Amino acid sequence: MMTFFKEFKDRDLAVHFIEKIKTVSRKKIRLMEVCGTHTVSIFKSGIRSVLPDTISLISGPGCPVCVTSQEEIDAFISLSRLDNVILTTFGDLIRVPGTESSLQEEKAKGVDVRMVYSTSDALLIAKKNPDKHVVFPGVGFETTAPTVAAAILSAARLKVSNFYVYSAHKLVPPALTALMALSSGNIDGFILPGHVSVMIGTDGYRPFFDTFKLPCAITGFEPVDILRAVLAVVTQIEYGKPSLFNAYERAVRIEGNPKAMSLMARVFEKKDALWRGIGKIPESGLAIREEFSAFDAANRFQIILPEKKDHNGCACGEILIGNKTPPECPLFRKACTPLHPFGPCMVSTEGTCSAYYRYHKEPGN
Amino acid sequence: MKNDKILIDHGSGGKLSHDLVQQMILPVFDNSLLSRQDDGAVFQIGEDRFAFSTDTFVVTPLFFPGGNIGELAVNGTVNDLAMCGATPLFLSAGFIIEEGFSITDLEKVISAMKKAADVAGVAIVTGDTKVVPIGAADQLFINTSGIGRVPDHVNISGRHAMPGDKIIVSGTIGDHAAAILIKREGLPFETPILSDTASLNHLVKKMLDASDGIHVLRDPTRGGLGTTLNEIAIQSNTGILISEDRIPVKKSVSGICGLLGFDPMYLANEGKLVAVVRKDDAEQILQVMKNDSLGKDACIIGEVVSDYPGKVMMTTHIGGTRFVDMLTGEQLPRIC
């Protein structure tokens, strides 16, 4: 019986796919795994070291922390410094450096920053602290945005008037389209994210696929999932038959999760958004609708942003679109480490630079 | 250090803690015993060799599935002494208590300490109590120091790993940290995970009696197995090669790690040890460990190699390879 767990870690199955990939692969190709969790999984299972030299895996902009713009990080820090504010956040935002500080450094100075595991935890903190403003930085893709929408709807229903979200949510399909322009034909195929796909379904990528006709496979996070997706994309490339293949059938449906998507659409509307490294992408972000503006931190508080400073030499931007790998950045492992990150790709555990730092074998290292 | 303030990561047991000790503490207190950087200092007085160690306990919550801060405080120092190959003899106990702390809870903690000391066969022979105003401490902090005698034939140090040596871990990793995490964060997991807090001195004695080929002993507490192996590789200037498939992790711990994006290699343990042993003695030592309830899940996870000195390499489940780094900061739950 399939337990939907062990099979996807199975060594024999993995070896089977590796052998098949070696047989099929002829052309030198570059595949982008869009999702940060895939990046980490690829490193942790040593997938690069078992693939033939013909295949390069490059990491894309699918770590929510990494693509959050400097302005947005600075806005979170500014919000945390306001009187009477409790800033509740997912853990991996805490260390991200803004222009002058990070939430972690603010916390060490005595600012009330609390780590939560879900938006409903943040809402609970708001209920327990009626005399405080509880702010939640809404970061993440279609995966997390519906849960934040649900929290805002609950807050409205329960009349919790001290709960606010600063929405920095981003949408994956518009970013794929933007990548096609930026990468100038450098990407031969995509390994598409698992979690996001659970929400938007294979149909979520249909317009993108129909426009570019690039080989794609959606997949999960175990080694066998990833190898199967690599094989699917390599086969599509070799036979010249691109398709939108779903290698994550146990979780992803054609239509995705319509209930979650309708929650998201109820609370948020699309807006242009700034992506770190990519710049402005039309209709790729989510703003809180006017109807729920009482819960919009951007609306409620005055946010003071520091003067812009360039991090000289940080190649996060080029890395996020797959044009550079971390070892090609002059700061990597030298000035920029997980303890003193320059850019967010080093700070988030799902960031490309952090994954390279922790797992990548380099000559002389 | 770039930071002008202490960050919570300075206490993670990972790289920042390592830097704090290396850059601020060791150069100032500099002496030959300290610079060995083992779990305790080993020195000679007259004919006898002794080990001396100290540890401070600030765990939240104080009570967790499988134990409380009291037994942790006793077992922690007992284990540090045991990792020097010493037979622990005497402990001190210092209490910093926040005003308003429950007397009943304090009784529970003290009684747990007594029980743990009895199991380990040590006596708590001196101590101190301080009470601080509300807010000046979080409920209760405990420091324990301990002294033990090192048998003549024993010579254990993090610097003694040699190419060819086998690496044994005494049981499943990450149990303690997972138990604490679930309790502290109120995570709704149905499978109970208990802290593994235990004193390892009796197990260590059996191992030392069975073989004189034990080169390194370490308890992978803060920073977890990954950090401990890196420390050994650095101290001994050797490489370490481990196999992902051989690392024992409970299914429930692996599950919670998958959910939060944590790596069990960096989760704290309070009743596990890592032994680096002479190749020819490895099976015999393993058998002795397996016959003890605290080592029943023991297994050989890898070996010491001469390649890539100071680094830890892992053969992955699917036959790939990758580095295992030290923990660089507290693991943070990811967004998605």
Interface residues (C-beta under 8 A of the other chain):
Chain A: K9 R11 A14 V15 I18 T37 V40 F43 K44 S45 G46 I47 R48 S49 V50 P64 V65 F90 G91 D92 L93 I94 R95 Q104 E105 K107 A108 K109 M115 Y117 V139 G140 F141 T143 T144 H195 P223 L227 T337 P338 L339 H340 S348 T349 E350 Y357 R358 Y359 H360 K361 N365
Chain B: K2 N3 K5 I6 L7 I8 D9 K15 L16 D19 E185 L187 D245 L260 G261 D263 K311 M313 M314 T315 T316 H317 I318 G319 G320 T321 R322 F323 D325 T328 G329 Q331 L332 P333 R334 I335 C336
